[in-house]
């Protein structure tokens, strides 16, 4: 079963990488961009065909390794 | 208008970061994970209310900066 985990910064957490991308886009003459916030995405193959079991495994993976839950949110989508 | 741009490695391109995550999850006793491939996600605020104009701006941003189109695919979702 395939899943996509998206990890994004919580609102209010500063994102210097996103700010750098905004500046770079401006200097590359890409106009019309407001704010940019960068996150991570993980395409994961889970070795089970049960969706709720897969979600449980992925939640464990997120809280233990993939996301820093103090400053980041994660979202799990089975695809 | 808000959009989410997802940049992922093309099939066949090696992903050592994903392999490292697989190994780390195993050593953290998270079982049932097959392969992991990591990508990037950008939450972008575009200064237009026209969806096709927004897509054009974001495509320019992707090809110029956000994605290396030799080894990466990008996907634009207006949200």
N, CA and C atoms of all chains as a GROMACS GRO file, in nm:
protein
  474
    1UNK      N    1   0.084  -0.119   0.000
    1UNK     CA    2   0.000   0.000   0.000
    1UNK      C    3   0.088   0.125   0.000
    2UNK      N    4   0.054   0.218  -0.088
    2UNK     CA    5   0.136   0.339  -0.098
    2UNK      C    6   0.074   0.453  -0.018
    3UNK      N    7   0.159   0.535   0.038
    3UNK     CA    8   0.109   0.650   0.112
    3UNK      C    9   0.201   0.769   0.089
    4UNK      N   10   0.143   0.885   0.105
    4UNK     CA   11   0.223   1.009   0.097
    4UNK      C   12   0.211   1.082   0.230
    5UNK      N   13   0.326   1.109   0.291
    5UNK     CA   14   0.330   1.183   0.417
    5UNK      C   15   0.384   1.323   0.387
    6UNK      N   16   0.309   1.425   0.426
    6UNK     CA   17   0.351   1.563   0.404
    6UNK      C   18   0.380   1.629   0.538
    7UNK      N   19   0.499   1.682   0.552
    7UNK     CA   20   0.540   1.747   0.677
    7UNK      C   21   0.558   1.895   0.650
    8UNK      N   22   0.483   1.980   0.720
    8UNK     CA   23   0.494   2.125   0.699
    8UNK      C   24   0.516   2.194   0.832
    9UNK      N   25   0.576   2.311   0.826
    9UNK     CA   26   0.597   2.390   0.948
    9UNK      C   27   0.463   2.439   1.002
   10UNK      N   28   0.449   2.445   1.134
   10UNK     CA   29   0.328   2.502   1.193
   10UNK      C   30   0.322   2.651   1.165
   11UNK      N   31   0.202   2.706   1.168
   11UNK     CA   32   0.186   2.851   1.153
   11UNK      C   33   0.263   2.924   1.263
   12UNK      N   34   0.326   3.032   1.226
   12UNK     CA   35   0.397   3.111   1.325
   12UNK      C   36   0.543   3.074   1.339
   13UNK      N   37   0.581   2.956   1.288
   13UNK     CA   38   0.722   2.916   1.295
   13UNK      C   39   0.795   2.981   1.177
   14UNK      N   40   0.904   3.048   1.207
   14UNK     CA   41   0.979   3.116   1.101
   14UNK      C   42   1.035   3.016   1.001
   15UNK      N   43   1.039   3.055   0.874
   15UNK     CA   44   1.088   2.966   0.768
   15UNK      C   45   1.191   3.040   0.683
   16UNK      N   46   1.316   3.044   0.730
   16UNK     CA   47   1.419   3.118   0.656
   16UNK      C   48   1.444   3.062   0.516
   17UNK      N   49   1.427   2.930   0.501
   17UNK     CA   50   1.446   2.868   0.370
   17UNK      C   51   1.342   2.920   0.270
   18UNK      N   52   1.216   2.929   0.317
   18UNK     CA   53   1.110   2.984   0.232
   18UNK      C   54   1.138   3.128   0.194
   19UNK      N   55   1.187   3.206   0.291
   19UNK     CA   56   1.220   3.346   0.264
   19UNK      C   57   1.330   3.356   0.158
   20UNK      N   58   1.429   3.268   0.168
   20UNK     CA   59   1.539   3.268   0.070
   20UNK      C   60   1.486   3.237  -0.070
   21UNK      N   61   1.390   3.143  -0.077
   21UNK     CA   62   1.331   3.108  -0.207
   21UNK      C   63   1.254   3.227  -0.264
   22UNK      N   64   1.179   3.298  -0.178
   22UNK     CA   65   1.108   3.418  -0.224
   22UNK      C   66   1.206   3.517  -0.286
   23UNK      N   67   1.316   3.541  -0.216
   23UNK     CA   68   1.416   3.636  -0.267
   23UNK      C   69   1.476   3.590  -0.398
   24UNK      N   70   1.505   3.459  -0.405
   24UNK     CA   71   1.567   3.405  -0.527
   24UNK      C   72   1.472   3.416  -0.645
   25UNK      N   73   1.342   3.391  -0.622
   25UNK     CA   74   1.244   3.400  -0.731
   25UNK      C   75   1.236   3.544  -0.781
   26UNK      N   76   1.239   3.640  -0.687
   26UNK     CA   77   1.235   3.780  -0.729
   26UNK      C   78   1.356   3.815  -0.814
   27UNK      N   79   1.473   3.769  -0.772
   27UNK     CA   80   1.594   3.803  -0.848
   27UNK      C   81   1.598   3.729  -0.981
   28UNK      N   82   1.516   3.624  -0.996
   28UNK     CA   83   1.507   3.553  -1.125
   28UNK      C   84   1.393   3.607  -1.211
   29UNK      N   85   1.334   3.721  -1.168
   29UNK     CA   86   1.225   3.785  -1.244
   29UNK      C   87   1.098   3.701  -1.252
   30UNK      N   88   1.074   3.617  -1.152
   30UNK     CA   89   0.944   3.550  -1.143
   30UNK      C   90   0.858   3.637  -1.053
   31UNK      N   91   0.766   3.713  -1.113
   31UNK     CA   92   0.686   3.808  -1.035
   31UNK      C   93   0.550   3.748  -1.000
   32UNK      N   94   0.487   3.803  -0.896
   32UNK     CA   95   0.354   3.758  -0.858
   32UNK      C   96   0.356   3.654  -0.748
   33UNK      N   97   0.474   3.625  -0.693
   33UNK     CA   98   0.482   3.529  -0.583
   33UNK      C   99   0.475   3.605  -0.451
   34UNK      N  100   0.382   3.564  -0.364
   34UNK     CA  101   0.375   3.622  -0.230
   34UNK      C  102   0.468   3.546  -0.138
   35UNK      N  103   0.411   3.477  -0.042
   35UNK     CA  104   0.497   3.406   0.052
   35UNK      C  105   0.522   3.262   0.006
   36UNK      N  106   0.636   3.209   0.049
   36UNK     CA  107   0.671   3.069   0.021
   36UNK      C  108   0.705   3.002   0.153
   37UNK      N  109   0.650   2.883   0.174
   37UNK     CA  110   0.690   2.803   0.290
   37UNK      C  111   0.725   2.663   0.242
   38UNK      N  112   0.841   2.616   0.286
   38UNK     CA  113   0.886   2.486   0.236
   38UNK      C  114   0.859   2.376   0.337
   39UNK      N  115   0.822   2.260   0.285
   39UNK     CA  116   0.804   2.142   0.368
   39UNK      C  117   0.866   2.021   0.301
   40UNK      N  118   0.838   1.905   0.357
   40UNK     CA  119   0.894   1.780   0.304
   40UNK      C  120   0.781   1.685   0.270
   41UNK      N  121   0.809   1.599   0.173
   41UNK     CA  122   0.710   1.497   0.138
   41UNK      C  123   0.781   1.362   0.129
   42UNK      N  124   0.714   1.259   0.179
   42UNK     CA  125   0.772   1.124   0.177
   42UNK      C  126   0.674   1.031   0.109
   43UNK      N  127   0.720   0.965   0.002
   43UNK     CA  128   0.638   0.863  -0.063
   43UNK      C  129   0.682   0.729  -0.008
   44UNK      N  130   0.592   0.665   0.065
   44UNK     CA  131   0.629   0.546   0.142
   44UNK      C  132   0.545   0.428   0.098
   45UNK      N  133   0.613   0.315   0.079
   45UNK     CA  134   0.546   0.188   0.050
   45UNK      C  135   0.534   0.113   0.181
   46UNK      N  136   0.410   0.085   0.222
   46UNK     CA  137   0.388   0.016   0.350
   46UNK      C  138   0.352  -0.129   0.321
   47UNK      N  139   0.412  -0.221   0.396
   47UNK     CA  140   0.395  -0.365   0.370
   47UNK      C  141   0.271  -0.419   0.438
   48UNK      N  142   0.154  -0.361   0.411
   48UNK     CA  143   0.028  -0.412   0.462
   48UNK      C  144  -0.082  -0.367   0.366
   49UNK      N  145  -0.193  -0.442   0.363
   49UNK     CA  146  -0.303  -0.399   0.276
   49UNK      C  147  -0.417  -0.341   0.358
   50UNK      N  148  -0.396  -0.326   0.490
   50UNK     CA  149  -0.500  -0.272   0.578
   50UNK      C  150  -0.474  -0.124   0.602
   51UNK      N  151  -0.569  -0.038   0.562
   51UNK     CA  152  -0.544   0.107   0.566
   51UNK      C  153  -0.521   0.158   0.708
   52UNK      N  154  -0.598   0.106   0.805
   52UNK     CA  155  -0.582   0.160   0.940
   52UNK      C  156  -0.450   0.115   1.001
   53UNK      N  157  -0.407  -0.007   0.967
   53UNK     CA  158  -0.277  -0.056   1.014
   53UNK      C  159  -0.166   0.029   0.951
   54UNK      N  160  -0.181   0.059   0.822
   54UNK     CA  161  -0.082   0.142   0.754
   54UNK      C  162  -0.073   0.279   0.819
   55UNK      N  163  -0.188   0.337   0.851
   55UNK     CA  164  -0.189   0.469   0.916
   55UNK      C  165  -0.117   0.464   1.050
   56UNK      N  166  -0.140   0.357   1.126
   56UNK     CA  167  -0.075   0.345   1.257
   56UNK      C  168   0.076   0.338   1.242
   57UNK      N  169   0.122   0.257   1.142
   57UNK     CA  170   0.266   0.246   1.119
   57UNK      C  171   0.324   0.382   1.082
   58UNK      N  172   0.252   0.452   0.993
   58UNK     CA  173   0.304   0.581   0.945
   58UNK      C  174   0.302   0.687   1.055
   59UNK      N  175   0.202   0.681   1.142
   59UNK     CA  176   0.201   0.776   1.254
   59UNK      C  177   0.319   0.754   1.346
   60UNK      N  178   0.352   0.626   1.368
   60UNK     CA  179   0.471   0.597   1.449
   60UNK      C  180   0.596   0.651   1.382
   61UNK      N  181   0.606   0.630   1.249
   61UNK     CA  182   0.722   0.678   1.174
   61UNK      C  183   0.734   0.830   1.184
   62UNK      N  184   0.619   0.899   1.174
   62UNK     CA  185   0.620   1.046   1.179
   62UNK      C  186   0.664   1.096   1.314
   63UNK      N  187   0.604   1.042   1.421
   63UNK     CA  188   0.636   1.097   1.553
   63UNK      C  189   0.777   1.058   1.595
   64UNK      N  190   0.826   0.941   1.550
   64UNK     CA  191   0.960   0.900   1.592
   64UNK      C  192   1.070   0.963   1.509
   65UNK      N  193   1.045   0.990   1.380
   65UNK     CA  194   1.155   1.032   1.294
   65UNK      C  195   1.121   1.144   1.196
   66UNK      N  196   1.010   1.129   1.123
   66UNK     CA  197   0.992   1.215   1.005
   66UNK      C  198   0.956   1.359   1.039
   67UNK      N  199   0.881   1.380   1.148
   67UNK     CA  200   0.838   1.516   1.182
   67UNK      C  201   0.882   1.552   1.322
   68UNK      N  202   0.918   1.678   1.341
   68UNK     CA  203   0.943   1.732   1.474
   68UNK      C  204   0.812   1.795   1.518
   69UNK      N  205   0.736   1.722   1.599
   69UNK     CA  206   0.598   1.765   1.627
   69UNK      C  207   0.589   1.892   1.711
   70UNK      N  208   0.703   1.939   1.761
   70UNK     CA  209   0.702   2.068   1.832
   70UNK      C  210   0.677   2.182   1.734
   71UNK      N  211   0.737   2.173   1.617
   71UNK     CA  212   0.727   2.284   1.521
   71UNK      C  213   0.664   2.242   1.388
   72UNK      N  214   0.635   2.113   1.370
   72UNK     CA  215   0.585   2.069   1.240
   72UNK      C  216   0.454   1.990   1.252
   73UNK      N  217   0.368   2.005   1.151
   73UNK     CA  218   0.249   1.921   1.137
   73UNK      C  219   0.278   1.813   1.034
   74UNK      N  220   0.211   1.699   1.048
   74UNK     CA  221   0.221   1.600   0.941
   74UNK      C  222   0.084   1.554   0.899
   75UNK      N  223   0.076   1.514   0.772
   75UNK     CA  224  -0.050   1.469   0.715
   75UNK      C  225  -0.024   1.339   0.640
   76UNK      N  226  -0.108   1.239   0.664
   76UNK     CA  227  -0.089   1.108   0.601
   76UNK      C  228  -0.201   1.084   0.500
   77UNK      N  229  -0.165   1.058   0.376
   77UNK     CA  230  -0.266   1.027   0.274
   77UNK      C  231  -0.234   0.891   0.214
   78UNK      N  232  -0.330   0.800   0.224
   78UNK     CA  233  -0.314   0.670   0.158
   78UNK      C  234  -0.350   0.690   0.010
   79UNK      N  235  -0.264   0.644  -0.080
   79UNK     CA  236  -0.292   0.668  -0.223
   79UNK      C  237  -0.296   0.537  -0.302
   80UNK      N  238  -0.423   3.379  -0.401
   80UNK     CA  239  -0.454   3.239  -0.430
   80UNK      C  240  -0.341   3.150  -0.379
   81UNK      N  241  -0.380   3.043  -0.310
   81UNK     CA  242  -0.279   2.954  -0.253
   81UNK      C  243  -0.257   2.833  -0.343
   82UNK      N  244  -0.133   2.787  -0.346
   82UNK     CA  245  -0.103   2.669  -0.426
   82UNK      C  246  -0.001   2.584  -0.352
   83UNK      N  247  -0.004   2.456  -0.383
   83UNK     CA  248   0.097   2.365  -0.329
   83UNK      C  249   0.173   2.303  -0.445
   84UNK      N  250   0.304   2.318  -0.443
   84UNK     CA  251   0.390   2.260  -0.545
   84UNK      C  252   0.464   2.142  -0.482
   85UNK      N  253   0.453   2.025  -0.544
   85UNK     CA  254   0.521   1.907  -0.493
   85UNK      C  255   0.629   1.864  -0.593
   86UNK      N  256   0.750   1.852  -0.546
   86UNK     CA  257   0.863   1.814  -0.631
   86UNK      C  258   0.913   1.678  -0.585
   87UNK      N  259   0.910   1.580  -0.677
   87UNK     CA  260   0.954   1.445  -0.641
   87UNK      C  261   1.057   1.397  -0.742
   88UNK      N  262   1.142   1.305  -0.698
   88UNK     CA  263   1.240   1.247  -0.789
   88UNK      C  264   1.170   1.162  -0.894
   89UNK      N  265   1.224   1.164  -1.017
   89UNK     CA  266   1.168   1.076  -1.121
   89UNK      C  267   1.198   0.931  -1.088
   90UNK      N  268   1.116   0.840  -1.142
   90UNK     CA  269   1.141   0.698  -1.124
   90UNK      C  270   1.278   0.662  -1.179
   91UNK      N  271   1.350   0.577  -1.108
   91UNK     CA  272   1.479   0.533  -1.156
   91UNK      C  273   1.595   0.615  -1.104
   92UNK      N  274   1.565   0.734  -1.052
   92UNK     CA  275   1.672   0.817  -0.994
   92UNK      C  276   1.698   0.769  -0.852
   93UNK      N  277   1.824   0.743  -0.821
   93UNK     CA  278   1.858   0.695  -0.687
   93UNK      C  279   1.824   0.799  -0.582
   94UNK      N  280   1.781   0.753  -0.463
   94UNK     CA  281   1.744   0.844  -0.356
   94UNK      C  282   1.813   0.801  -0.226
   95UNK      N  283   1.939   0.838  -0.208
   95UNK     CA  284   2.013   0.794  -0.089
   95UNK      C  285   1.951   0.845   0.041
   96UNK      N  286   1.887   0.963   0.036
   96UNK     CA  287   1.822   1.017   0.156
   96UNK      C  288   1.706   0.926   0.199
   97UNK      N  289   1.627   0.884   0.099
   97UNK     CA  290   1.517   0.791   0.128
   97UNK      C  291   1.568   0.661   0.186
   98UNK      N  292   1.679   0.609   0.130
   98UNK     CA  293   1.738   0.484   0.181
   98UNK      C  294   1.782   0.502   0.325
   99UNK      N  295   1.839   0.618   0.358
   99UNK     CA  296   1.884   0.644   0.494
   99UNK      C  297   1.766   0.645   0.590
  100UNK      N  298   1.653   0.703   0.544
  100UNK     CA  299   1.533   0.707   0.628
  100UNK      C  300   1.481   0.565   0.653
  101UNK      N  301   1.481   0.481   0.545
  101UNK     CA  302   1.440   0.341   0.563
  101UNK      C  303   1.522   0.273   0.672
  102UNK      N  304   1.654   0.292   0.664
  102UNK     CA  305   1.743   0.231   0.763
  102UNK      C  306   1.716   0.283   0.903
  103UNK      N  307   1.695   0.415   0.913
  103UNK     CA  308   1.672   0.475   1.044
  103UNK      C  309   1.542   0.425   1.105
  104UNK      N  310   1.438   0.410   1.021
  104UNK     CA  311   1.309   0.361   1.073
  104UNK      C  312   1.324   0.218   1.124
  105UNK      N  313   1.402   0.136   1.050
  105UNK     CA  314   1.423  -0.002   1.096
  105UNK      C  315   1.494  -0.002   1.230
  106UNK      N  316   1.594   0.082   1.245
  106UNK     CA  317   1.669   0.082   1.371
  106UNK      C  318   1.587   0.143   1.484
  107UNK      N  319   1.479   0.215   1.452
  107UNK     CA  320   1.388   0.267   1.555
  107UNK      C  321   1.271   0.172   1.582
  108UNK      N  322   1.280   0.050   1.526
  108UNK     CA  323   1.175  -0.050   1.546
  108UNK      C  324   1.040  -0.013   1.487
  109UNK      N  325   1.039   0.067   1.381
  109UNK     CA  326   0.916   0.091   1.307
  109UNK      C  327   0.914  -0.012   1.194
  110UNK      N  328   0.835  -0.117   1.210
  110UNK     CA  329   0.836  -0.225   1.111
  110UNK      C  330   0.722  -0.208   1.011
  111UNK      N  331   0.736  -0.273   0.896
  111UNK     CA  332   0.630  -0.270   0.795
  111UNK      C  333   0.649  -0.162   0.691
  112UNK      N  334   0.763  -0.094   0.695
  112UNK     CA  335   0.791   0.009   0.596
  112UNK      C  336   0.870  -0.054   0.481
  113UNK      N  337   0.822  -0.038   0.358
  113UNK     CA  338   0.896  -0.084   0.242
  113UNK      C  339   0.992   0.026   0.200
  114UNK      N  340   0.970   0.080   0.083
  114UNK     CA  341   1.063   0.183   0.034
  114UNK      C  342   1.016   0.322   0.074
  115UNK      N  343   1.112   0.412   0.085
  115UNK     CA  344   1.084   0.553   0.115
  115UNK      C  345   1.153   0.638   0.010
  116UNK      N  346   1.080   0.734  -0.045
  116UNK     CA  347   1.141   0.831  -0.136
  116UNK      C  348   1.103   0.971  -0.088
  117UNK      N  349   1.204   1.057  -0.074
  117UNK     CA  350   1.176   1.190  -0.021
  117UNK      C  351   1.166   1.294  -0.132
  118UNK      N  352   1.075   1.387  -0.113
  118UNK     CA  353   1.062   1.500  -0.204
  118UNK      C  354   1.044   1.629  -0.126
  119UNK      N  355   1.009   1.735  -0.198
  119UNK     CA  356   0.992   1.865  -0.135
  119UNK      C  357   0.853   1.917  -0.165
  120UNK      N  358   0.801   2.000  -0.075
  120UNK     CA  359   0.672   2.061  -0.098
  120UNK      C  360   0.683   2.210  -0.067
  121UNK      N  361   0.620   2.292  -0.151
  121UNK     CA  362   0.624   2.436  -0.133
  121UNK      C  363   0.481   2.488  -0.126
  122UNK      N  364   0.448   2.555  -0.017
  122UNK     CA  365   0.317   2.620  -0.006
  122UNK      C  366   0.338   2.766  -0.045
  123UNK      N  367   0.277   2.804  -0.156
  123UNK     CA  368   0.306   2.934  -0.216
  123UNK      C  369   0.178   3.015  -0.227
  124UNK      N  370   0.190   3.142  -0.188
  124UNK     CA  371   0.080   3.238  -0.202
  124UNK      C  372   0.108   3.316  -0.331
  125UNK      N  373   0.015   3.306  -0.428
  125UNK     CA  374   0.035   3.375  -0.556
  125UNK      C  375  -0.054   3.498  -0.560
  126UNK      N  376   0.002   3.610  -0.606
  126UNK     CA  377  -0.070   3.738  -0.603
  126UNK      C  378  -0.158   3.756  -0.726
  127UNK      N  379  -0.248   3.660  -0.750
  127UNK     CA  380  -0.344   3.673  -0.858
  127UNK      C  381  -0.465   3.588  -0.823
  128UNK      N  382  -0.582   3.621  -0.878
  128UNK     CA  383  -0.699   3.539  -0.850
  128UNK      C  384  -0.738   3.456  -0.971
  129UNK      N  385  -0.654   3.460  -1.075
  129UNK     CA  386  -0.681   3.384  -1.197
  129UNK      C  387  -0.601   3.254  -1.194
  130UNK      N  388  -0.670   3.140  -1.194
  130UNK     CA  389  -0.603   3.012  -1.175
  130UNK      C  390  -0.502   2.982  -1.285
  131UNK      N  391  -0.535   3.015  -1.410
  131UNK     CA  392  -0.441   2.978  -1.518
  131UNK      C  393  -0.319   3.069  -1.514
  132UNK      N  394  -0.339   3.197  -1.473
  132UNK     CA  395  -0.223   3.285  -1.457
  132UNK      C  396  -0.134   3.235  -1.343
  133UNK      N  397  -0.198   3.194  -1.234
  133UNK     CA  398  -0.123   3.141  -1.121
  133UNK      C  399  -0.041   3.019  -1.163
  134UNK      N  400  -0.104   2.930  -1.242
  134UNK     CA  401  -0.032   2.810  -1.287
  134UNK      C  402   0.089   2.848  -1.372
  135UNK      N  403   0.071   2.949  -1.457
  135UNK     CA  404   0.182   2.992  -1.544
  135UNK      C  405   0.298   3.045  -1.460
  136UNK      N  406   0.265   3.128  -1.359
  136UNK     CA  407   0.369   3.182  -1.271
  136UNK      C  408   0.442   3.068  -1.200
  137UNK      N  409   0.365   2.972  -1.149
  137UNK     CA  410   0.425   2.863  -1.072
  137UNK      C  411   0.508   2.771  -1.161
  138UNK      N  412   0.464   2.752  -1.285
  138UNK     CA  413   0.546   2.670  -1.376
  138UNK      C  414   0.679   2.736  -1.403
  139UNK      N  415   0.677   2.871  -1.418
  139UNK     CA  416   0.803   2.942  -1.437
  139UNK      C  417   0.892   2.926  -1.313
  140UNK      N  418   0.831   2.938  -1.194
  140UNK     CA  419   0.908   2.923  -1.070
  140UNK      C  420   0.970   2.783  -1.061
  141UNK      N  421   0.892   2.682  -1.101
  141UNK     CA  422   0.941   2.543  -1.092
  141UNK      C  423   1.057   2.520  -1.187
  142UNK      N  424   1.041   2.562  -1.312
  142UNK     CA  425   1.147   2.531  -1.409
  142UNK      C  426   1.272   2.615  -1.383
  143UNK      N  427   1.253   2.737  -1.329
  143UNK     CA  428   1.370   2.821  -1.306
  143UNK      C  429   1.443   2.790  -1.177
  144UNK      N  430   1.369   2.748  -1.075
  144UNK     CA  431   1.433   2.735  -0.944
  144UNK      C  432   1.395   2.610  -0.865
  145UNK      N  433   1.264   2.583  -0.854
  145UNK     CA  434   1.222   2.486  -0.752
  145UNK      C  435   1.254   2.342  -0.787
  146UNK      N  436   1.250   2.309  -0.916
  146UNK     CA  437   1.272   2.169  -0.955
  146UNK      C  438   1.387   2.160  -1.055
  147UNK      N  439   1.465   2.053  -1.042
  147UNK     CA  440   1.564   2.020  -1.144
  147UNK      C  441   1.497   1.923  -1.240
  148UNK      N  442   1.449   1.974  -1.354
  148UNK     CA  443   1.362   1.892  -1.439
  148UNK      C  444   1.434   1.777  -1.508
  149UNK      N  445   1.565   1.770  -1.494
  149UNK     CA  446   1.638   1.654  -1.547
  149UNK      C  447   1.607   1.531  -1.462
  150UNK      N  448   1.601   1.549  -1.332
  150UNK     CA  449   1.582   1.434  -1.243
  150UNK      C  450   1.455   1.441  -1.158
  151UNK      N  451   1.382   1.554  -1.166
  151UNK     CA  452   1.265   1.569  -1.079
  151UNK      C  453   1.139   1.603  -1.157
  152UNK      N  454   1.026   1.554  -1.108
  152UNK     CA  455   0.894   1.594  -1.157
  152UNK      C  456   0.836   1.698  -1.062
  153UNK      N  457   0.750   1.786  -1.115
  153UNK     CA  458   0.678   1.873  -1.023
  153UNK      C  459   0.529   1.869  -1.054
  154UNK      N  460   0.451   1.895  -0.950
  154UNK     CA  461   0.306   1.893  -0.962
  154UNK      C  462   0.252   2.017  -0.895
  155UNK      N  463   0.162   2.088  -0.963
  155UNK     CA  464   0.107   2.213  -0.910
  155UNK      C  465  -0.040   2.192  -0.876
  156UNK      N  466  -0.077   2.216  -0.752
  156UNK     CA  467  -0.218   2.206  -0.711
  156UNK      C  468  -0.263   2.340  -0.655
  157UNK      N  469  -0.366   2.396  -0.717
  157UNK     CA  470  -0.425   2.518  -0.662
  157UNK      C  471  -0.518   2.477  -0.548
  158UNK      N  472  -0.503   2.539  -0.432
  158UNK     CA  473  -0.587   2.498  -0.317
  158UNK      C  474  -0.668   2.615  -0.260
   0.00000   0.00000   0.00000
